[in-house]
């Protein structure tokens, strides 16, 4: 979780800005302090302060005159207190009583030299953000406090104000960076949707900067890929349609061959080619965003039994049906669902030993769950994720005894996804394969687009 935030480009850019601001502020602080710590500046400031203090003490007189102190307090942002043998006066009613404040020497011994004798011998203290200075004038003490006690300290709210300003600036920086990188979110979403096969989606082209150019390039790429896939689909459909006529004529001509063995072999090849063409056509019908299912109510368990009986009339004994007894009415495309089940059952029979049954187990929760279990040689892990891809064969030799053209499982997956369901296989080499089929009882409309790249 701690690495997730750092993966965000916005967070990283913001961290760079914050680090740069901190470095700049710290560098400025060091620079200002370095300049202020130069001897000539300290001497200049100290001499002016010492001279001003001497003028003020001269105005107050000896002994100090409270009336003069009152006039100074009215003109300056400071309060005065004078106490001695015969006077205890202050310009503010809440001035601390003498002896309540713990005065100390200047912050460093160098201040005594810089500030001169008067300020160097003064006492200093800070209470609640107010700075106090005590000057001795014979037997009298003069205490000056700034700012006035009736006013809040000048730096009392500095911390919260600086914090609030910093947070506001940080929020503005965050919004600015987020606005700058927002096209990256559009590009990421668009790339993900195009990867899933939604070739009609286009990334918003709202920017005229480099990220806007990247979005336009990706959209052009999607246009070209879509055009190529559509051209491929149209070519495949045209070839499939054109092949049907000569195949039909070939089947008619085969009836005139007298040699039964030759006629049967050629008929088997022609039927296999017709099956391939039918699968190709059905695949392309399903592999389009404009496909339409012919939904009708059907008993799911009865459909399973009927598929086994009609598609494998001479091999029914090889199936172990473990189906619920209750009727389960579903809105499915009956023809395509039968094709889906037939392909899965045919694949299981092909890879199961003669003596080993193929198990068909079913259950219902929020979906209809069907498992078709064979006890064959299994599928290697590197092939398992690809066996439902078009024309993929785990057997590179592609012999007739080990399978067809690699369209059966792909077509089964398309039918399942067209209904809003799913199909995946699990297998262990030497222990068999399990086809896990999930179908909703009532497919959602409109149908989910599952175009495959």
JOUR-V399438 format. One record per pair of residues at least 24 apart in sequence whose ideal C-beta (glycine too) atoms are under 7 Angstrom apart, sorted by the first residue. I is the first residue (numbers start at 0). GAP is how many residues later the second one is. Records with the same first field share a line. If there is no record, write none. Layout:
# JOUR-V399438
I->GAP + GAP
This chain:
# JOUR-V399438
8->172 + 175
9->167 + 168 + 171
12->164
13->159 + 160 + 163
16->156
17->152
41->72
42->71
45->68 + 69 + 70
46->69
48->66 + 70
49->65 + 66 + 68 + 69
52->65 + 66
53->64
56->78 + 80
59->82
61->75 + 76
62->75 + 77
63->73 + 76 + 78
76->69 + 70 + 71
77->66 + 67 + 68 + 70
78->66 + 69 + 70
79->62 + 64
80->62
81->58 + 60
82->58
83->55 + 56 + 57
84->54
91->56 + 57 + 58
93->55
94->54
100->24 + 26 + 31
102->31
127->25
128->24 + 26 + 27
182->24 + 28 + 29 + 32
183->27
185->29
186->27 + 28 + 31
189->28
190->27
193->28
196->252 + 253 + 254 + 255 + 256
197->251
198->26 + 27 + 30 + 252
232->51
235->44 + 48
236->44 + 47
239->37 + 40 + 41
242->34
243->33
246->26 + 27
275->129
278->128 + 132
281->129
282->124 + 127 + 128 + 131
285->128 + 129 + 132
286->127 + 164 + 165
288->160 + 162
290->127 + 156
292->40 + 125 + 126 + 150 + 154
293->39
294->36 + 37 + 38 + 148
295->35 + 38
296->32 + 34
297->32 + 34 + 36
298->28 + 29 + 30
299->28 + 30 + 68
300->27 + 61
302->31 + 34 + 35
303->37 + 56
306->31 + 34 + 35
307->37
310->31 + 34
311->33
314->34
317->31 + 39 + 40
318->38 + 39 + 41
319->37 + 38 + 39 + 40
320->39
321->37 + 38 + 39
322->39
323->38
327->36 + 40
329->38 + 111
330->110 + 111 + 112
331->87 + 107
335->79
336->78
338->72 + 76
339->72 + 75 + 76
342->65 + 66 + 68 + 69
343->28 + 68 + 91 + 93
344->27
345->62
346->61 + 62
347->24 + 26
349->53
350->25 + 26 + 82
351->24
366->54 + 71 + 72 + 73
367->71 + 73
368->69
369->67
370->63 + 64 + 65
371->63
372->59 + 61
373->58 + 59
374->57
375->56 + 57
376->52 + 53
377->49 + 50 + 51 + 52 + 53 + 54 + 55
378->46 + 48 + 54
379->49
383->41 + 43
386->38
387->25 + 35
413->36
416->31 + 33
417->29 + 32
418->24
419->24 + 28
